[in-house]
Amino acid sequence: MLFVPYSCSNRVVNTLKDYAVKALVNTVDHLGSVSFKVNGLLDEKVDEVSGTELRVSCIEQVITWLFPSRLILRIWEVRALTLDINLC
């Protein structure tokens, strides 16, 4: 068995502790950065979907105003087909 002086082993332990702390801080920092980017992308997509829903709603209102109610069912059928929803 190899004998290592206390001061040397203490230095190794402290170096390993420092390394472990720095690795943990870097990992948490990286996760925070990734979380921020994912949050931004998600916000963009939510805004995009909201804008699309608003445009669809406006188109439906115009069609409702311009055409008789018999076409409204057909609009919902087309929308259901687009979203792959079964109305029956």
Secondary structure, DSSP 8 states (H G I E B T S, - for coil): -----HHHHHHHHHHHHHHHHHHHHHHHHHHHHHHHHHHHHHHHHHHHHHHHHHHHHHHHHHHHHHS-THHHHHHHHHHHHHHT----
